[in-house]
């Protein structure tokens, strides 16, 4: 077969898939103005190929921060096949269990902050949030604090798009047309250091702690179950808090008996260079997903303090009536165990720190461009906040953000995401230095062209 006929065959294959996609699928976050489809059919490391056999550098780890150890790992495929042949499924409901889930629970307890030995498995991040919120409320209820039902979230926080997860998230668009959101939710300001005008000339952490305590006292501490927050706000555009922010929040919440839920769906398992980005400020509950299996199977886990876990299973008359059909799925858990072994064996945590240094250096030249408001790099997380007018600070509008993403994909074969006015990169944690340089050069070219 000639190259021309191969190309024609790939084009016809891609067109067929695109037509079927448009006819049948409703995508998450689907926008009717975006009718094209980018259909990926295979991958290796940090590169993916579309249905037309065109290669792209995957700057978003499968599109949304998932693929930690890279695409196309034969070791993981073999682990899935071996477990499926042995036992493809058995539930964790009531007294039932399966070996991979047990061994993964023990492994997670080894990696978790001290005193977090209780694990509840989920299918992903959104249902992990749902579980964590119910656990927080139930914990207080069982201890006699039956009025502790309020949850504190943050503006621009992202905790999933389900009813409860969306309710505690700080993105109003996801609530549009869905009717009333979950009651007893309030939100406070995020630590957006790139916008000092938010803090009225005060130290940002001082301002945010004062705002939080004011809100706690307004509602009544005895009515608040928990606060939920990401160590680094991924959905908000890689918002990195001051170093003293979370430790001081932890102290304040402890003062009022309020639990702290760390949403580590993005940051967990190495993205910031640590197993858990929240370990240094001792959350009570940690929600994980994404990197736990590197996307080779849907999986999540909610980690909690021992005493919280014991309360969940301590009422013989009213047991913890919560769970999912695929909680602790044997194939997913077997994959996760091998995935964690790869992360440890290949020092993926250290690789995330290298990725941070490569992007810090590679993107240094864009900081003075008129359309660049701020550049944030933390581990393998990059957020480039863009502005339409440097004099007013007006955020870059949606159509221009999409044009930038299209240029990166179309001209440079680089995949990135637009999160509001922020260009976001979050590659697989096996990204190579040359690939990081290609991404940085592509971003620099596109932003200079459009400055």
N, C-alpha and C positions, 0 to 999 in steps of 0.2 A: 504494500500500500504506500502511495506517495505521500509526502508531507502535506501537499494540498488536499488530498482526499482525506487524510487523517484530520486535518483542521476542519474540513467540511463536516465530517462525522461528529466531531466534538461540538461544533456549532449547532447541529441538528439535535443532538442529545441535550445540550443546554437549553435550547428553545423549547423542547418538549417538556422538560422539568419545570421551566419557568411558567409555561402555560398551565400545567397541572397545579402548580403552587397557587397561582392567582385564582384559579377556579375553585379550589377546595380549602385552602388554609387561612385561618385567622391568626395572625402573628401577634405575639406580645408587643405592645407599644406600636401597633401598626398605624401608619399615617397614610391616608388615601392619596396624598400628593406624591408619594413615593411608590411608583408602580414597577420599577425594575426589581429584579431579584438577583442576589449574589449567592449562588448555590455551591457549597463546597463539598467535595466528594472524597478527598483523602488528605492526609497530612503526615509530616515527619518533623519532629523537633519543633522548631518555631516557624515552619513554613506550611502553608496549606495550598491546595490546588482546587480551582473551581471546576465546574462541569465542562468548561471549554478548555481545560488542561492548562490554565494560566496560573503560575505560582505567585503567591503573595506572602510577605512577611506578616505573621500574625502578631499584631501589636496589642491585641486585647485578649489573649489566652482563650481562644474559642469564642470571642465576641463579648464576654462579660466576666473576665477575671478568673476563669475556672481552671484551665489546663496548666497545672503547676509543673509537672515533670515532662511536658512536651507531648506532641501528637505521635501516634503510631508506635507505641511501646509494645513490642512483642511479648515481653515479660508479663505485662498486664493482661494482654489478650489471652495468654496461656493460663494465667491464674483464673480468669473468668471461665474459660472452657473447662478447666479441671474441676472447679467447684460446681458448675452447672451439670456436669456429668455425674458428680458425686451426690449432690443434693441441690436442686435448683431453687427450691423455696420451702421454707416452713416458718410460720409466724412466731412472734414473741408474745402473743396475747396470753394473758393470765400465766399459767405455769409452764407454757411451752417455751422452747428456746432452740438455738442452734449454735454450733461450735464457732463459726466465724464471728458472729455477733459477740459472743462471750470473750473471745480472744481480742477483738478490736476494742471492746469496752475496757479490758485490762490494759491494753496498750495506750489508750487515750488517757487513762488515769495516771500512767507513768509520765506522760508528756505534760499533763495539765499542771497548773499552779497547785502548790501543796494544799491538801485538804479537800480537793475536788475529785472524789472517787466515784461519784454517782453519775450515770450516763443514761440519757433517754434518746433513742435513735429516731430520726425523721427521714423524710425523703428529700429534703432540701432546706434552703434558708427561710423561705416564707412560712412553711409549716413549723420550722424551728422557732420562729418568732411567736407564732400562735401558742406553741407549747410553753415557751418561757413565760409569757404573760399569764397564762392559766396557772402555771406552777407558782409564780410570785404571789398571785392573789390567794391561791389555795393555802400556801405556806402560812400567810397571816391569818387566814380564816381558821385553820386548825389550831393555831396558837391563841385563839380567842379575840384577835383583832379583826372582827368581821366587817368593819367599815373601811378597811384598807383596800380600796378598789381602784383608786386613781393611778394613772400611769403618766409619767413625765417623758416627753420626747423632745426633739429639737427641730427647729426649722431647717429644712434641707436635709434632714436625716432620711435614710432610706432603709426600710425594714421589711420590704416585700409589698406585694400588691393585693394580698387577701384582705378581707374586711378588717380584721384586727391589726394586721401588719401595716396596711395602708392607713389606718386611723392614727397610729402612732408615728407614721412617717410625716415629714414636713414638706410634702409636695402636693399642692392642692389639686393639680390636674388629675391625679388618680382617683379623686373623690367625685369628679364631675358626673352627674347623672346617675349616681349609684345610691342615692337616697341618704338617710342619716348615717353618719359614721358611728363607730363605737363610742358610747358615752364615757365620761370620767377620764378624759384625756386632755392634757394641756401641753403646750410646747414653749420652750425657751430658746434664746438666741444661740446660734452656732459660733464657734471660735474662729471667725473669719478674719484673720490677721491682715489680709490684703485689703480690708475695708476698715481702717481705723476710725472712720467717721461714726461707726456703729457704737463706739465706746465713749464718746463724748470727752475725749482727752484723758480718760482714766486708763490705768493698767488693764489690759483686756481680761485677765483672769479675775482681778478684783471686781470689775464690772459684772462679769458673767456669774460669779459666785454670789454677788449681792442680788442680782436679778433672780437667780435660782432660789435663794433663801426667802426672798420676798414672795415668790410664787408658792413656795411650800407653806409659808405662814398664812397666805391668803386662803388657800384651800383647807389647810389644817393638816399638820403632820400625821395625825392619827387616821387620816383618810387616804394616805398615799401608800401604795404597795411597792412601786419600783420606779426607777428611771432607766431608760434604755438609750444606748448610744454606741456608735461605732468608734473605735480607737482613732481611726483615720476615716473621715467621711468620704467614702468612695462615690456614692451616687450624687453627692453634693459638689463633686469636682475635686477630689483629693484635698480636703480641708484638714490641715495638720494643726493640732492644738498646741499651745505653749506647754513646755515640759511640766509646769506646776499645775496645769488645768485638771487633769484627771485625779491625781493624788488629793488635791484639795476638795474636789467633788466627792471623792470617796469618804473623806473625813466628815464632810457636811452631811451626807446621807446617813452615815453611821450615827451621827449625833441625833438624828430624828427617826432612826429605826427603819429607814427606807432601803430596800434592796437595790443593788446596781447590776443591771444586765448589760454585758458587753456583747455587742453584735459583731462577731468576728467572721461572718460569712465570707467577706473578702480578705480580711487581714490574716486569718488563721492559717497555720501550716506553711509559714515561710515568706509570705509576700512582703513583709516588712523586715525580714531578716531574723525573725524569732518564731518559735512555734506558735506563741500567742502574744500579740502586741499589747494585751491588757494585763499581762502577768505582774507587772511592776506596781499595779495599783489595786490588786486583789478584788476583782469583781465577785459577786455572789453566784452569778449564772453566766455562762458563756454559750452563745449560739454559734454553731459552725456549719459549714457545708462546703461547696465549691472545691477547695484544695484538698479536702479530706480524701477524695477519690480521684482528683484531677479530672473530673468529668467523665471518667470511664464507666461510671454508673451513677444514677441519681442517689444521693446519700447526704444526710446531715446528722448532727449529733448535738444535743443540749447537755452541757456539762454543768454540774452544780455542786455546791458545798455539801459535805456529807450530811449535815444536820437537815438541810433542805430536802435532800433525797429521802432521808429517813422519815420525815414528816409526810412526804407524798405517799408512802406505802404503809403508814402506821395506823390507818383507821380501818379496822376490820369490817365495819358496817357500811361505810361510805368510801369505797376504794377510789383510787385515782382513775376516773372513767375517761381516759384519753388515750388515743393511739391511732396509728395508721396501718393499713393492710401491709404496707411494705416497710414498716419499722424493722430495722435490723435485717434487711434482706440478705440472705447468705452470700449470694454472688457479689453484691455491692460491698459487703463487709470484707470478703476475701480479697477483692480488688484493693480496698482501702489499706489493708494490712501490707500488701506488697508495695503500694504507693508510698506509704510512710517509710518502709524500708529503703526505697529509692531515695527519698528526700534525705534520709539520714546518711546513707552510704555515699551519695554523691555530693554531700555538703551543699544542698540546695539553699540552705539558709545563708551560707556564705556567698553563694552566687547572687542572691538578691541584693546583698550589699555591693557586690561588684557592679550589678546593673545600675544601682543608684549612682555610683561614681561615674559610670560611662555616660549616663544621661545628664548628670550635673555638668559635666565638662562639655558634652556634645551640644547641649542646648544653651550654653552660656551666651552665645552670640545673638540670641533672639531677644534678650531681656530689654534691649534699647529700642526695639521696633515699636513704632507708634501704636500698633494694634495689639500689643502685648501688655496686659495690665499686671500679670504676676506669673511666675514660673515656680511650681512646687514639685519637688522630687523627694519621695520618701520610700526607701526600699525600691521595689519594682512597681512603684506607683508614680505616675507623672500627671500633673494637672497644669495646663497652660490656659490661664484665664484671659480671655480676649475682650477687647473693647471696640466699639464702633467709633468712638470719639474720645481720644485721650484727654481732651480738655474738660469734658463733663463726666467721663467715666461710664458713659452709657454702655450697657452690655452689648456684645455682639449679637445681632438678631438671628433667629433660627435659620432663615434662608441663606445667610452668609456663612453660618457655621456648617451647614450641610454642604455648601459649595467647597469649603476647605476639606472636609472629609472626602468628598468626591474626588477632589484633585489628588489627595494623598493616595487614594485607591486607584484612580484612573491613570495618573501620570507616573506614579512611583511604585505602584503595587505594594502599598503599605496600608494595613488595616488599623484604624483608630476609631474612636467614638467621640461624639459631641454630647456633653452633659450640660445642658443649658448653654451658657456662654463659655464653657471650658472644654478645651480639647484634651482628651484623656488617653493615656497610653498605659496599659497594664499587661505586658507580654508574659508568655510562659517563662518560668524561672530558670529554664535552660537556655535562654537567649544568649547568643554569642556576641562577643565584642564587635565584630564586623557588622552584625545585623543591627545592633544598637546604633552604630555609626550611620548605617543606611537610614534608619528611622529618623535620627536627629537631622541628617542632611535633607531628607525629604520634607520634614516639618519646616526647617529653616527656609528652604526654597519656596514652599507654598506660602508661608506667612510673609516673606519678603515680597513675593509677587503680588500678594493681596493687601499689602500695607498701604 
